[in-house]
């Protein structure tokens, strides 16, 4: 049976995360009309137990799971190999540390059944942070309009095949999620009600490093793909809105502002800072 859904999970050294990600995915509600689903874990350049942990997860009836062990690192190459093997008419791109809720996959499939190009994601929820600075940062960040509104797609985004046909190979960019989102007009993007948990970076220095990479990814898209910016619908809050949020959560605001200032400071830069980095 040809699957309706293909879930692509690029994974680089995701031991300790990939098992929980897959277990949550396999606990999803049944898809419309009993359709099948496949998962493609594309391990790329892993030096830990990611592959073994992924292969150890029990695959339930109605699902198939292939773990592809690529010696080469690189998310873009992993996406290309996963797409070459994917058979579903709905493509979900999932980070290996994201935990989906049970209704999410079925709701995404329903949202993307249209013949016209469509993009979809769920309602992001931040996983509980361990460090105090990350808890304060995430508390304020979660109230910002671009998180609460629209279809941001960080950690998880999806599209139908007609949507994916809008471009050929993935460009070698930092922010593949932003590239994908901006390849669709706001009216073509659907935010379903079901949620998923997305982990925030732990600790001040790591928040600064990853926030700097995110900013670089936004700037790179603007420089290399300026035509896509017409599809941007993120509205930055004005001074009055920021003041209102700050008065409601002074500690969260101060933490968020401190990270934003540190991103622009040379004090937190490392000599060999990577183009692609994460905080763990």
MARGUKOL-82735 format. One record per atom (N, C-alpha, C): chain; residue number from 1; atom name; x, y, z; residue in one letter. Coordinates in steps of 0.1 Angstrom, whole numbers. Each point is the difference from the previous one (the first is absolute). Example, Ala and Ser with C-alpha at 12.3 -4.5 7.8 and 13.67 -1.06 7.14 Angstrom:
BEGIN
  unit  pos  site      x      y      z  code
     A    1     N    132    -57     78     a
     A    1    CA     -9     12      0     a
     A    1     C      9     12      0     a
     A    2     N     -4     11     -7     s
     A    2    CA      9     11      0     s
     A    2     C     -8     11      8     s
This chain:
BEGIN
  unit  pos  site      x      y      z  code
     A    1     N      8    -12      0     x
     A    1    CA     -8     12      0     x
     A    1     C      9     12      0     x
     A    2     N     -3     10     -9     x
     A    2    CA      8     12     -1     x
     A    2     C     -4      9     12     x
     A    3     N      9      4      8     x
     A    3    CA     -3      8     12     x
     A    3     C     -6     14     -4     x
     A    4     N     -9      5      8     x
     A    4    CA     -4     14     -1     x
     A    4     C     10     10      5     x
     A    5     N      7     -4     11     x
     A    5    CA      8      9      7     x
     A    5     C     15     -6      0     x
     A    6     N      9     10     -2     x
     A    6    CA     14     -3      1     x
     A    6     C      6     10     10     x
     A    7     N      6     -5     11     x
     A    7    CA      6      9     10     x
     A    7     C     15     -2     -2     x
     A    8     N      7     11     -3     x
     A    8    CA     14      1     -2     x
     A    8     C      7      6     13     x
     A    9     N      9     -8      6     x
     A    9    CA      7      5     12     x
     A    9     C     15     -1     -2     x
     A   10     N      6     12     -4     x
     A   10    CA     14      0     -1     x
     A   10     C      6      0     15     x
     A   11     N     10     -8      2     x
     A   11    CA      5     -2     14     x
     A   11     C     15      0      0     x
     A   12     N      6      9      7     x
     A   12    CA     14      0      2     x
     A   12     C      3      0     15     x
     A   13     N      5    -12      5     x
     A   13    CA      3     -2     14     x
     A   13     C    -12      4      9     x
     A   14     N    -10     -7     -2     x
     A   14    CA    -13      2      7     x
     A   14     C     -3    -11     10     x
     A   15     N     11     -7      5     x
     A   15    CA     -2    -10     11     x
     A   15     C     -6      6     12     x
     A   16     N    -10     -6      6     x
     A   16    CA     -7      5     11     x
     A   16     C    -12      8     -4     x
     A   17     N     -2      3    -12     x
     A   17    CA    -11      8     -5     x
     A   17     C     -9     -8    -11     x
     A   18     N      7     -7     -9     x
     A   18    CA     -7     -6    -11     x
     A   18     C    -10    -11      4     x
     A   19     N      3     -7     11     x
     A   19    CA     -9    -10      5     x
     A   19     C    -14      6      4     x
     A   20     N      1     10      8     x
     A   20    CA    -12      7      5     x
     A   20     C     -8      6    -12     x
     A   21     N      8      6    -10     x
     A   21    CA     -7      6    -11     x
     A   21     C     -8    -11     -8     x
     A   22     N      6    -11     -3     x
     A   22    CA     -6    -11     -7     x
     A   22     C    -12     -6      7     x
     A   23     N      2     -2     13     x
     A   23    CA    -11     -6      8     x
     A   23     C    -12      9      0     x
     A   24     N      2     13      1     x
     A   24    CA    -12      9      0     x
     A   24     C     -6      0    -14     x
     A   25     N      8     -1    -10     x
     A   25    CA     -5      0    -14     x
     A   25     C     -8    -13     -3     x
     A   26     N      5    -11      5     x
     A   26    CA     -7    -13     -2     x
     A   26     C    -13     -1      9     x
     A   27     N     -2      9      9     x
     A   27    CA    -12      0      9     x
     A   27     C    -10      9     -6     x
     A   28     N      2      5    -13     x
     A   28    CA    -10      9     -6     x
     A   28     C    -13     -6     -2     x
     A   29     N    -10      8     -1     x
     A   29    CA    -14     -4     -3     x
     A   29     C      0     -6    -14     x
     A   30     N     -9     -9     -3     x
     A   30    CA     -1     -6    -14     x
     A   30     C     -2     11    -10     x
     A   31     N      6     -2    -12     x
     A   31    CA     -1      9    -11     x
     A   31     C    -14     -1     -7     x
     A   32     N     -4     10     -7     x
     A   32    CA    -13     -1     -7     x
     A   32     C     -1    -13     -9     x
     A   33     N    -12     -7      1     x
     A   33    CA     -3    -11     -8     x
     A   33     C     11    -12      2     x
     A   34     N      6      0     12     x
     A   34    CA      9    -11      2     x
     A   34     C     13      0     -8     x
     A   35     N      4     12     -5     x
     A   35    CA     11      0     -9     x
     A   35     C     13     -3      8     x
     A   36     N     10     -5     -8     x
     A   36    CA     13     -3      6     x
     A   36     C      9     11      1     x
     A   37     N     11     -2      8     x
     A   37    CA     10     11      2     x
     A   37     C     13     -6      1     x
     A   38     N     10      7     -5     x
     A   38    CA     14     -4      1     x
     A   38     C      9     10      7     x
     A   39     N     10     -4      7     x
     A   39    CA     10      9      6     x
     A   39     C     13     -3     -6     x
     A   40     N      8     10     -4     x
     A   40    CA     13     -1     -5     x
     A   40     C      9      8      9     x
     A   41     N      8     -7      8     x
     A   41    CA     10      6      9     x
     A   41     C     13      0     -8     x
     A   42     N      5     12     -3     x
     A   42    CA     12      2     -8     x
     A   42     C     11      4      9     x
     A   43     N      7    -10      6     x
     A   43    CA     11      3      8     x
     A   43     C     12      5     -8     x
     A   44     N      5     11      3     x
     A   44    CA     11      6     -8     x
     A   44     C     12      3      8     x
     A   45     N     11     -7     -2     x
     A   45    CA     13      2      7     x
     A   45     C     -1     -2     15     x
     A   46     N     -8    -10      4     x
     A   46    CA     -2     -2     14     x
     A   46     C     12     -8      6     x
     A   47     N      5      4     12     x
     A   47    CA     11     -6      7     x
     A   47     C     -5     -6     13     x
     A   48     N    -13      0      2     x
     A   48    CA     -6     -5     13     x
     A   48     C     -9    -12     -3     x
     A   49     N    -10     -2      9     x
     A   49    CA     -8    -12     -2     x
     A   49     C    -14      3     -6     x
     A   50     N     -1     12     -8     x
     A   50    CA    -12      4     -6     x
     A   50     C     -6    -12     -8     x
     A   51     N      8     -6     -9     x
     A   51    CA     -5    -10     -9     x
     A   51     C     -6    -12      7     x
     A   52     N      8     -5     10     x
     A   52    CA     -5    -11      8     x
     A   52     C    -12      3      8     x
     A   53     N     -1     12      6     x
     A   53    CA    -12      4      7     x
     A   53     C    -12      1     -9     x
     A   54     N      2      5    -12     x
     A   54    CA    -12      1     -9     x
     A   54     C     -4    -14     -5     x
     A   55     N      9     -9     -2     x
     A   55    CA     -4    -13     -4     x
     A   55     C     -6     -9     11     x
     A   56     N      2      4     12     x
     A   56    CA     -5     -7     11     x
     A   56     C    -15      3      4     x
     A   57     N     -5     11     -6     x
     A   57    CA    -14      4      3     x
     A   57     C    -10    -10     -7     x
     A   58     N     -9     -4      7     x
     A   58    CA    -10     -9     -6     x
     A   58     C     -9      7     -9     x
     A   59     N     -2     -5    -12     x
     A   59    CA     -8      6    -11     x
     A   59     C    -14     -6      0     x
     A   60     N    -11      7      2     x
     A   60    CA    -13     -5      1     x
     A   60     C     -6     -3    -14     x
     A   61     N    -11     -8      0     x
     A   61    CA     -7     -3    -12     x
     A   61     C     -5     13     -6     x
     A   62     N      1      1    -14     x
     A   62    CA     -4     12     -7     x
     A   62     C     12      9     -3     x
     A   63     N     11     -2      6     x
     A   63    CA     12      8     -2     x
     A   63     C     12     -9     -5     x
     A   64     N      9      7     -7     x
     A   64    CA     13     -6     -4     x
     A   64     C     10     10      5     x
     A   65     N     12     -5      2     x
     A   65    CA     11      9      5     x
     A   65     C     13     -5     -6     x
     A   66     N      7      9     -8     x
     A   66    CA     13     -3     -5     x
     A   66     C     10      9      6     x
     A   67     N     11     -5      5     x
     A   67    CA     11      8      6     x
     A   67     C     11     -1    -10     x
     A   68     N      3     12     -6     x
     A   68    CA     11      1    -10     x
     A   68     C     12      6      7     x
     A   69     N     11     -8     -1     x
     A   69    CA     12      4      7     x
     A   69     C     10      6    -10     x
     A   70     N      1     13     -1     x
     A   70    CA      8      7    -10     x
     A   70     C     13      4      8     x
     A   71     N     12     -4     -6     x
     A   71    CA     12      4      6     x
     A   71     C      3     15     -1     x
     A   72     N     -6      6    -10     x
     A   72    CA      2     15     -2     x
     A   72     C     -9      8     10     x
     A   73     N      5     10      6     x
     A   73    CA     -8      9      7     x
     A   73     C     -7     10     -9     x
     A   74     N     -9      8      5     x
     A   74    CA     -7     10     -7     x
     A   74     C    -15     -2     -2     x
     A   75     N     -8     10      5     x
     A   75    CA    -14     -2      0     x
     A   75     C     -6      1    -14     x
     A   76     N      6      8     -9     x
     A   76    CA     -6      2    -13     x
     A   76     C      2    -13     -8     x
     A   77     N     11     -7      1     x
     A   77    CA      2    -13     -7     x
     A   77     C     -9    -10      6     x
     A   78     N     -3      0     13     x
     A   78    CA     -9     -9      6     x
     A   78     C    -14      2     -5     x
     A   79     N     -4     13     -1     x
     A   79    CA    -13      2     -6     x
     A   79     C     -2     -5    -14     x
     A   80     N     11      2     -8     x
     A   80    CA     -1     -5    -14     x
     A   80     C     -1    -15     -1     x
     A   81     N      7     -7      9     x
     A   81    CA     -1    -15     -1     x
     A   81     C    -13     -4      5     x
     A   82     N     -5      6     11     x
     A   82    CA    -13     -4      5     x
     A   82     C    -11      2    -10     x
     A   83     N      0     12     -7     x
     A   83    CA    -10      3    -10     x
     A   83     C      1    -10    -12     x
     A   84     N     12     -4     -3     x
     A   84    CA      1    -10    -11     x
     A   84     C     -6    -13      3     x
     A   85     N     -2     -3     12     x
     A   85    CA     -6    -13      4     x
     A   85     C    -14      1      5     x
     A   86     N     -4     12      3     x
     A   86    CA    -14      2      5     x
     A   86     C    -11     -3    -10     x
     A   87     N    -10     -7      4     x
     A   87    CA    -11     -4     -9     x
     A   87     C    -13      7      3     x
     A   88     N     -1      7     11     x
     A   88    CA    -13      6      4     x
     A   88     C     -4     12     -8     x
     A   89     N    -12      4      0     x
     A   89    CA     -5     12     -6     x
     A   89     C      1     12      9     x
     A   90     N      1     -3     13     x
     A   90    CA      2     10     10     x
     A   90     C     14     -2      6     x
     A   91     N      8     11      0     x
     A   91    CA     14      0      5     x
     A   91     C      1      8     13     x
     A   92     N      4     -7     10     x
     A   92    CA      2      7     13     x
     A   92     C     15      0      3     x
     A   93     N      6     12      3     x
     A   93    CA     14      1      4     x
     A   93     C      1      3     15     x
     A   94     N      6     -9      7     x
     A   94    CA     -1     -1     14     x
     A   94     C     14      0      6     x
     A   95     N      2      9     10     x
     A   95    CA     13      0      7     x
     A   95     C      0    -12     10     x
     A   96     N     11     -6      2     x
     A   96    CA      1    -12      8     x
     A   96     C     -2      2     15     x
     A   97     N     -1     12      5     x
     A   97    CA     -2      3     14     x
     A   97     C    -14      5      2     x
     A   98     N     -9     -1     -9     x
     A   98    CA    -13      5      1     x
     A   98     C    -10    -11      4     x
     A   99     N     -9      3      8     x
     A   99    CA    -10    -10      5     x
     A   99     C    -14      4     -5     x
     A  100     N     -6     -8     -9     x
     A  100    CA    -13      4     -6     x
     A  100     C    -11     -5      9     x
     A  101     N    -11      7      0     x
     A  101    CA    -12     -5      7     x
     A  101     C     -8    -10     -9     x
     A  102     N     -8     -8      6     x
     A  102    CA     -7    -11     -7     x
     A  102     C     -8      5    -12     x
     A  103     N     -7     11      0     x
     A  103    CA     -9      4    -11     x
     A  103     C      8      7    -11     x
     A  104     N     12      4      1     x
     A  104    CA      7      9     -9     x
     A  104     C      1     -6    -14     x
     A  105     N      5    -12     -2     x
     A  105    CA      2     -5    -13     x
     A  105     C    -13     -1     -8     x
     A  106     N    -11     -5      6     x
     A  106    CA    -13     -1     -7     x
     A  106     C     -5     14     -4     x
     A  107     N      2     10      9     x
     A  107    CA     -5     13     -3     x
     A  107     C      8      6    -12     x
     A  108     N     13     -2      0     x
     A  108    CA      9      5    -11     x
     A  108     C     -4     -7    -13     x
     A  109     N     -3    -13      0     x
     A  109    CA     -4     -7    -12     x
     A  109     C    -13      6     -5     x
     A  110     N     -9      3      9     x
     A  110    CA    -13      5     -4     x
     A  110     C      2     14     -6     x
     A  111     N      9      8      6     x
     A  111    CA      2     14     -5     x
     A  111     C      7      0    -14     x
     A  112     N      7    -10     -3     x
     A  112    CA      8      0    -12     x
     A  112     C     -6     -9    -11     x
     A  113     N    -13     -4      1     x
     A  113    CA     -5     -8    -10     x
     A  113     C     -4      7    -13     x
     A  114     N      0     14      1     x
     A  114    CA     -3      8    -12     x
     A  114     C      9     -3    -12     x
     A  115     N     -4      2    -12     x
     A  115    CA      8     -1    -11     x
     A  115     C      9     12     -2     x
     A  116     N     -4     11      5     x
     A  116    CA      8     12     -1     x
     A  116     C     12     -1     10     x
     A  117     N     11      8     -3     x
     A  117    CA     11      0     10     x
     A  117     C     -4      4     14     x
     A  118     N      4     -8      9     x
     A  118    CA     -3      4     14     x
     A  118     C     12     -4      9     x
     A  119     N      1      8     11     x
     A  119    CA     10     -2     10     x
     A  119     C     -7      0     14     x
     A  120     N      5     -8      9     x
     A  120    CA     -7     -1     13     x
     A  120     C     10     -2     11     x
     A  121     N     -4      3     12     x
     A  121    CA      7     -3     12     x
     A  121     C    -10      0     12     x
     A  122     N      4     -4     12     x
     A  122    CA     -8      0     11     x
     A  122     C      2     12      9     x
     A  123     N     -5     -1     12     x
     A  123    CA      1     11     10     x
     A  123     C     12     -4      9     x
     A  124     N     11      8     -1     x
     A  124    CA     12     -3      8     x
     A  124     C     -1      3     14     x
     A  125     N      4    -10      8     x
     A  125    CA      1      2     15     x
     A  125     C     15     -3      4     x
     A  126     N      5      9      8     x
     A  126    CA     14     -2      5     x
     A  126     C      0    -11     11     x
     A  127     N     10     -9     -2     x
     A  127    CA      2    -10     11     x
     A  127     C      5      7     12     x
     A  128     N     -3     -5     12     x
     A  128    CA      5      6     12     x
     A  128     C     15      2      1     x
     A  129     N      5     12      2     x
     A  129    CA     14      2      1     x
     A  129     C      6     -3     14     x
     A  130     N     12     -4      0     x
     A  130    CA      6     -4     13     x
     A  130     C      7     12      7     x
     A  131     N      6      9     -8     x
     A  131    CA      7     11      5     x
     A  131     C     -9     12      2     x
     A  132     N      2      8     10     x
     A  132    CA     -8     11      3     x
     A  132     C      0     11    -11     x
     A  133     N     11      2     -6     x
     A  133    CA      1     10    -11     x
     A  133     C     -8     -4    -12     x
     A  134     N      0    -13     -3     x
     A  134    CA     -8     -5    -11     x
     A  134     C    -15      0      3     x
     A  135     N     -3     -2     12     x
     A  135    CA    -14      0      4     x
     A  135     C     -6     15     -1     x
     A  136     N      8      9      4     x
     A  136    CA     -4     14     -1     x
     A  136     C      0      5    -14     x
     A  137     N     10     -4     -8     x
     A  137    CA      0      4    -14     x
     A  137     C    -12     -6     -8     x
     A  138     N     -2    -13      2     x
     A  138    CA    -11     -7     -7     x
     A  138     C    -14      5      4     x
     A  139     N     -1      4     13     x
     A  139    CA    -13      6      4     x
     A  139     C     -4     13     -7     x
     A  140     N     10      8     -3     x
     A  140    CA     -2     13     -7     x
     A  140     C     -1     -3    -15     x
     A  141     N      9     -8     -5     x
     A  141    CA      0     -4    -14     x
     A  141     C    -13     -6     -5     x
     A  142     N     -6     -8      8     x
     A  142    CA    -13     -7     -3     x
     A  142     C    -11     10     -2     x
     A  143     N      1     12      6     x
     A  143    CA    -11     10     -1     x
     A  143     C      2      9    -13     x
     A  144     N     10     -1     -7     x
     A  144    CA      3      9    -11     x
     A  144     C    -10     -4    -12     x
     A  145     N     -4     10     -8     x
     A  145    CA    -10     -3    -10     x
     A  145     C      4    -11    -10     x
     A  146     N     13      0     -4     x
     A  146    CA      4     -9    -10     x
     A  146     C      0    -15      5     x
     A  147     N     -1     -2     13     x
     A  147    CA     -2    -13      5     x
     A  147     C    -14     -4      2     x
     A  148     N     -8     10      4     x
     A  148    CA    -14     -2      3     x
     A  148     C     -9      0    -12     x
     A  149     N      5      7    -11     x
     A  149    CA     -9      1    -12     x
     A  149     C      7     -6    -12     x
     A  150     N     -7     -1    -11     x
     A  150    CA      6     -5    -12     x
     A  150     C      4    -15      1     x
     A  151     N      9     -4     -9     x
     A  151    CA      4    -14     -1     x
     A  151     C     16      0      0     x
     A  152     N      6      2     12     x
     A  152    CA     15      1      0     x
     A  152     C      7    -12     -5     x
     A  153     N     -4    -12      4     x
     A  153    CA      6    -12     -6     x
     A  153     C     14     -4      6     x
     A  154     N      5      6     11     x
     A  154    CA     12     -4      5     x
     A  154     C     -1    -14      7     x
     A  155     N      9     -9     -4     x
     A  155    CA      0    -13      6     x
     A  155     C     -8    -10     -8     x
     A  156     N    -11      5     -7     x
     A  156    CA     -9     -9     -8     x
     A  156     C     -7      9    -10     x
     A  157     N      1     -5    -12     x
     A  157    CA     -9      6    -11     x
     A  157     C     -3    -10    -10     x
     A  158     N    -10      2     -8     x
     A  158    CA     -5    -10     -9     x
     A  158     C     -5      7    -13     x
     A  159     N     -1     -8    -10     x
     A  159    CA     -6      5    -13     x
     A  159     C     -5    -12     -8     x
     A  160     N     -9      3    -10     x
     A  160    CA     -4    -10     -9     x
     A  160     C     10      0    -12     x
     A  161     N     -2    -10     -9     x
     A  161    CA      9     -2    -11     x
     A  161     C      0     12    -10     x
     A  162     N    -12      6     -2     x
     A  162    CA      0     11     -9     x
     A  162     C      7     12      6     x
     A  163     N      0      1     13     x
     A  163    CA      8     11      7     x
     A  163     C     15     -3     -2     x
     A  164     N      4    -12      2     x
     A  164    CA     14     -3      0     x
     A  164     C      6      1    -15     x
     A  165     N     -9      0     -9     x
     A  165    CA      4      1    -14     x
     A  165     C      4     15     -4     x
     A  166     N     -2      9     10     x
     A  166    CA      3     14     -3     x
     A  166     C     15      2     -2     x
     A  167     N      9     -8      5     x
     A  167    CA     14      1     -2     x
     A  167     C      6    -13     -2     x
     A  168     N     12      0     -5     x
     A  168    CA      7    -13     -3     x
     A  168     C      8     -4     12     x
     A  169     N     13      1     -1     x
     A  169    CA      9     -4     12     x
     A  169     C     -1     10     11     x
     A  170     N      1     -4     12     x
     A  170    CA      1      9     11     x
     A  170     C     12      9     -1     x
     A  171     N     -1     13      2     x
     A  171    CA     12      8      0     x
     A  171     C      8     -3     13     x
     A  172     N     13      2     -1     x
     A  172    CA      8     -2     12     x
     A  172     C      0     13      9     x
     A  173     N    -11      0      8     x
     A  173    CA     -2     12      8     x
     A  173     C     -1     -5     15     x
     A  174     N      2      9      9     x
     A  174    CA     -1     -3     14     x
     A  174     C    -14     -3      4     x
     A  175     N     -9      9     -5     x
     A  175    CA    -14     -1      5     x
     A  175     C     -9     -6    -11     x
     A  176     N      1    -13     -1     x
     A  176    CA     -8     -8     -9     x
     A  176     C    -15      2      3     x
     A  177     N     -3      1     13     x
     A  177    CA    -14      2      4     x
     A  177     C     -6     13     -5     x
     A  178     N      8     11      1     x
     A  178    CA     -5     13     -5     x
     A  178     C     -1      0    -15     x
     A  179     N      9     -7     -7     x
     A  179    CA      0     -1    -14     x
     A  179     C    -13     -7     -4     x
     A  180     N     -3    -11      7     x
     A  180    CA    -13     -7     -4     x
     A  180     C    -12      8      3     x
     A  181     N     -1      6     12     x
     A  181    CA    -12      8      3     x
     A  181     C     -2     12    -10     x
     A  182     N     11      7     -3     x
     A  182    CA     -2     11     -9     x
     A  182     C     -2     -4    -15     x
     A  183     N      1    -13     -3     x
     A  183    CA     -3     -4    -13     x
     A  183     C    -15     -1     -2     x
     A  184     N     -8      3     10     x
     A  184    CA    -14     -1     -1     x
     A  184     C     -6     14      5     x
     A  185     N    -10      4     -7     x
     A  185    CA     -7     13      4     x
     A  185     C     -7     -3     14     x
     A  186     N     -2     11      7     x
     A  186    CA     -7     -2     13     x
     A  186     C    -14     -7     -1     x
     A  187     N     -7      2    -11     x
     A  187    CA    -13     -7     -2     x
     A  187     C      2    -15     -3     x
     A  188     N     12     -4     -3     x
     A  188    CA      2    -14     -3     x
     A  188     C      6     -8     12     x
     A  189     N      1      7     11     x
     A  189    CA      6     -6     12     x
     A  189     C    -11     -2     10     x
     A  190     N      0    -12      6     x
     A  190    CA    -11     -5      9     x
     A  190     C      6     -3     13     x
     A  191     N     -5      6     11     x
     A  191    CA      4     -4     14     x
     A  191     C    -11     -9      6     x
     A  192     N      3    -12      2     x
     A  192    CA    -11     -9      6     x
     A  192     C      1      2     15     x
     A  193     N    -11     -5      7     x
     A  193    CA     -1      2     14     x
     A  193     C      9     -9      8     x
     A  194     N      3    -12     -4     x
     A  194    CA      8     -9      7     x
     A  194     C     14      6      3     x
     A  195     N      6     -4     11     x
     A  195    CA     13      6      4     x
     A  195     C     12    -10     -2     x
     A  196     N     12      6      2     x
     A  196    CA     12     -8      1     x
     A  196     C      9      7     10     x
     A  197     N      9     -8      6     x
     A  197    CA      9      6     10     x
     A  197     C     14      2     -7     x
     A  198     N      5     12      1     x
     A  198    CA     13      4     -6     x
     A  198     C      9      5     12     x
     A  199     N     12     -6      1     x
     A  199    CA      9      3     11     x
     A  199     C      7     13     -2     x
     A  200     N      1      9     10     x
     A  200    CA      8     12     -1     x
     A  200     C     14     -3      5     x
     A  201     N      9      8     -5     x
     A  201    CA     14     -2      4     x
     A  201     C      2      4     15     x
     A  202     N      9     -8      6     x
     A  202    CA      3      2     14     x
     A  202     C     12      9      3     x
     A  203     N     -2     10      8     x
     A  203    CA     11      9      4     x
     A  203     C      2     12     -8     x
     A  204     N      5     11      6     x
     A  204    CA      1     13     -6     x
     A  204     C      9     -1    -12     x
     A  205     N     12     -5      2     x
     A  205    CA     10      0    -11     x
     A  205     C     -5     -8    -12     x
     A  206     N     -6    -11      2     x
     A  206    CA     -6     -8    -11     x
     A  206     C    -11      7     -7     x
     A  207     N     -9      7      8     x
     A  207    CA    -10      7     -6     x
     A  207     C      5     11     -9     x
     A  208     N     11      7      4     x
     A  208    CA      6     10     -9     x
     A  208     C      5     -6    -12     x
     A  209     N      8    -11      1     x
     A  209    CA      5     -7    -12     x
     A  209     C    -10     -4    -10     x
     A  210     N    -11     -6      4     x
     A  210    CA    -10     -5     -9     x
     A  210     C     -8     12     -5     x
     A  211     N     -3     10      8     x
     A  211    CA     -7     11     -5     x
     A  211     C      8      8    -10     x
     A  212     N     13      0      1     x
     A  212    CA      8      6    -10     x
     A  212     C      0     -8    -13     x
     A  213     N     -1    -13      1     x
     A  213    CA     -1     -8    -12     x
     A  213     C    -13      2     -7     x
     A  214     N    -11      1      8     x
     A  214    CA    -13      3     -5     x
     A  214     C     -1     13     -8     x
     A  215     N      6     10      6     x
     A  215    CA      0     13     -6     x
     A  215     C      8      0    -13     x
     A  216     N     11     -8      0     x
     A  216    CA      8     -1    -13     x
     A  216     C     -8     -8    -10     x
     A  217     N     -8     -9      4     x
     A  217    CA     -9     -7    -10     x
     A  217     C    -10      9     -6     x
     A  218     N     -6      8      8     x
     A  218    CA    -10     10     -5     x
     A  218     C      7      9    -10     x
     A  219     N     12      5      3     x
     A  219    CA      7     10     -9     x
     A  219     C      4     -7    -13     x
     A  220     N      4    -13      1     x
     A  220    CA      4     -7    -11     x
     A  220     C    -12     -2    -10     x
     A  221     N    -11     -3      5     x
     A  221    CA    -12     -2     -9     x
     A  221     C     -3     14     -7     x
     A  222     N      1     11      8     x
     A  222    CA     -3     13     -6     x
     A  222     C     10      3    -11     x
     A  223     N     12     -4      2     x
     A  223    CA     11      3    -10     x
     A  223     C     -1     -9    -12     x
     A  224     N     -2    -13      2     x
     A  224    CA      0    -10    -11     x
     A  224     C    -13     -2     -7     x
     A  225     N    -11      2      8     x
     A  225    CA    -13     -3     -6     x
     A  225     C    -10     12      3     x
     A  226     N      4     12     -5     x
     A  226    CA     -8     12      4     x
     A  226     C    -14     -1     -6     x
     A  227     N     -3     -7    -10     x
     A  227    CA    -13     -1     -6     x
     A  227     C    -10     -7     10     x
     A  228     N      5     -8      9     x
     A  228    CA     -8     -7      9     x
     A  228     C     -6      9     11     x
     A  229     N      7     12      2     x
     A  229    CA     -4      8     11     x
     A  229     C    -14      6     -1     x
     A  230     N     -6      0    -12     x
     A  230    CA    -13      4     -2     x
     A  230     C    -10     -8      8     x
     A  231     N      4    -13      3     x
     A  231    CA     -9     -9      7     x
     A  231     C      2      1     15     x
     A  232     N      8      9      5     x
     A  232    CA      2      2     14     x
     A  232     C    -12      7      7     x
     A  233     N     -5     -7     10     x
     A  233    CA    -12      6      7     x
     A  233     C      3      2     15     x
     A  234     N     13     -1      4     x
     A  234    CA      3      2     14     x
     A  234     C      0     15      3     x
     A  235     N     -8      4     10     x
     A  235    CA     -1     14      4     x
     A  235     C      7      2     13     x
     A  236     N     11      8     -1     x
     A  236    CA      7      3     12     x
     A  236     C     -8      9     10     x
     A  237     N      0     -3     13     x
     A  237    CA     -8      8      9     x
     A  237     C      7     14      1     x
     A  238     N     -9     10      0     x
     A  238    CA      5     14      2     x
     A  238     C      4      3     14     x
     A  239     N      5     12      3     x
     A  239    CA      4      4     14     x
     A  239     C    -11     -2     10     x
     A  240     N    -13      4     -4     x
     A  240    CA    -11     -1      9     x
     A  240     C     -3    -15      4     x
     A  241     N      0     -8    -10     x
     A  241    CA     -2    -15      3     x
     A  241     C     11     -6      8     x
     A  242     N     13      4     -3     x
     A  242    CA     11     -5      8     x
     A  242     C     -1      5     15     x
     A  243     N     -4     13      1     x
     A  243    CA     -1      5     14     x
     A  243     C    -11     -7      8     x
     A  244     N    -11     -3     -7     x
     A  244    CA    -11     -8      6     x
     A  244     C      5    -13      5     x
     A  245     N      7     -7     -9     x
     A  245    CA      5    -14      4     x
     A  245     C     11      1     11     x
     A  246     N      8     10     -1     x
     A  246    CA     11      2     10     x
     A  246     C     -6      3     14     x
     A  247     N    -11      8      1     x
     A  247    CA     -7      2     12     x
     A  247     C     -6    -12      6     x
     A  248     N     -5     -9     -8     x
     A  248    CA     -6    -12      4     x
     A  248     C     10    -10      5     x
     A  249     N     12      0     -5     x
     A  249    CA     11     -9      3     x
     A  249     C     13      6      0     x
     A  250     N      4      9     10     x
     A  250    CA     12      7      0     x
     A  250     C     12     -9     -1     x
     A  251     N      0    -11      8     x
     A  251    CA     12     -9      0     x
     A  251     C      2     -7    -13     x
     A  252     N    -11     -4     -6     x
     A  252    CA      1     -6    -14     x
     A  252     C      5      9    -10     x
     A  253     N     -5     13      1     x
     A  253    CA      4     10    -10     x
     A  253     C     15      3      2     x
     A  254     N      5      2     12     x
     A  254    CA     14      3      2     x
     A  254     C      9    -11     -5     x
     A  255     N     -4    -13      2     x
     A  255    CA      8    -11     -5     x
     A  255     C      0      0    -15     x
     A  256     N    -12      2     -6     x
     A  256    CA     -1      0    -15     x
     A  256     C      9     11     -5     x
     A  257     N     -1     12      6     x
     A  257    CA      7     11     -5     x
     A  257     C     15     -2      1     x
     A  258     N      4     -6     11     x
     A  258    CA     15     -2      3     x
     A  258     C      5    -10    -11     x
     A  259     N     -7    -10     -3     x
     A  259    CA      4     -9    -11     x
     A  259     C      1      7    -13     x
     A  260     N    -10      8     -3     x
     A  260    CA      0      8    -13     x
     A  260     C     12      9     -1     x
     A  261     N      4      7     11     x
     A  261    CA     11      9      0     x
     A  261     C     13     -8     -1     x
     A  262     N      1    -11      7     x
     A  262    CA     12     -9     -1     x
     A  262     C      3     -5    -14     x
     A  263     N    -11     -3     -7     x
     A  263    CA      2     -5    -14     x
     A  263     C      8     10     -8     x
     A  264     N     -2     13      2     x
     A  264    CA      7     10     -7     x
     A  264     C     14      4      5     x
     A  265     N      3     -6     12     x
     A  265    CA     13      3      6     x
     A  265     C     11    -10     -4     x
     A  266     N     12      5     -1     x
     A  266    CA     11     -9     -4     x
     A  266     C      5     -9     12     x
     A  267     N     -5      4     12     x
     A  267    CA      4     -7     12     x
     A  267     C     -3    -15      0     x
     A  268     N    -11     -4     -6     x
     A  268    CA     -4    -14      0     x
     A  268     C      3     -7    -13     x
     A  269     N      8      5     -8     x
     A  269    CA      4     -6    -12     x
     A  269     C     12     -9      2     x
     A  270     N      0    -12     -6     x
     A  270    CA     11     -9      0     x
     A  270     C      8      2    -13     x
     A  271     N     13     -3      1     x
     A  271    CA      9      2    -12     x
     A  271     C     -5     -8    -11     x
     A  272     N     -4    -13      2     x
     A  272    CA     -3     -9    -11     x
     A  272     C    -15     -3      0     x
     A  273     N     -8     10      2     x
     A  273    CA    -15     -2      1     x
     A  273     C     -5     -6    -13     x
     A  274     N     -8    -11      2     x
     A  274    CA     -4     -7    -12     x
     A  274     C    -12      7     -7     x
     A  275     N     -1     -2    -13     x
     A  275    CA    -12      5     -7     x
     A  275     C    -13     -6      5     x
     A  276     N      1    -13      3     x
     A  276    CA    -12     -7      5     x
     A  276     C      4     -5     14     x
     A  277     N     -7      4     10     x
     A  277    CA      3     -3     14     x
     A  277     C    -13     -2      7     x
     A  278     N      1     -8     11     x
     A  278    CA    -11     -2      9     x
     A  278     C      5      0     14     x
     A  279     N     -9      2      9     x
     A  279    CA      4      3     14     x
     A  279     C      2    -13      9     x
     A  280     N      1    -11     -6     x
     A  280    CA      2    -12      8     x
     A  280     C     10     -9     -7     x
